[in-house]
Amino acid sequence: MSKSVDIGSIEKGVPMPALKRGARRSRYPFEQMAIGDSFVVTGLTVAGVRSQCVAAKAKGLGSFKIAVEEDKIRIWRVS
């Protein structure tokens, strides 16, 4: 049994919805950090945290260093 498909007619002048880029907030406080500040995360992988640090650097929010401390990951802003 085939499904019935309904294709509408071509319409002109219908505006596209606005893009919602930048609406998502980071779970990490990169924007509020000064050089030398640090914070700890738990329950995440080093690779996942590192990728967020790289993305923050690409956005111009600074450079970050990561260190594993037992079962947690500490992130410092270094520049």
N, C-alpha and C positions, 0 to 999 in steps of 0.2 A: 504494500500500500504506500503510495507516495504522498508526501505532505503538500498541501496547497501553499504556494508562495504568492504573496501580494506585493508587487513593486509599484510604488507610487509614481506620480508624474514628476517631471523636472520642475523645480520651483526656483525662481530668481528673487534676489533681494532678501533672503532669510539670513539674519546675522548669526555668526558663529558664537557659541558661548565663550566667555572670557576664560583664559587659562588660569589655573590655580597654582602656578609655580610659586615656590617660596612659602606656601602656606604651612607646610609641615615644619614643625619645630624639632630641633635636635634634642635627644635625651641627655646629651652631654653639655656642660656649661662652658664650652669653648669661648663664646662671645664675652663672658663675664670675667675671664681669667686674665691676670697680669703675669708678666714674666716671673718665674719662680713659684707660682701657685701650682698646686697639685690636687687631685681627687682620686678616689678609689672606686673601682667597679668590681662587682662579683657576679658570678654566674654567666660570664661571657667568655668567648675564646680570644686569645691574643690576636689572631688574624682578623676577627671582627672589629676589635677595638682599633687595631692598626689601620684598617681601611677607613674608619671614621676619622682618625687623626689625619690621614692623607687627604680626605675630602675637606676637612676643616682648613688645612694648609692651602689647598687649591682655591678656597673661598677667601683667602687672605686673612685668616684668623690667627696666624702664627704657626710656629713649628712646635712639635711635641715629642717627648721622649716617654717610652713605656718601660716599666719594670714589673716583673712578676714577683709578688711577695706572698709566699705560701699559696693560699687559695684565692687570692685577689690580685687585681692588676692596678698599679698606680700609674697615673698619667701626669706629667709635668709640662707646663708651657715653658719652652726654652728660648723662644724669640718671637 
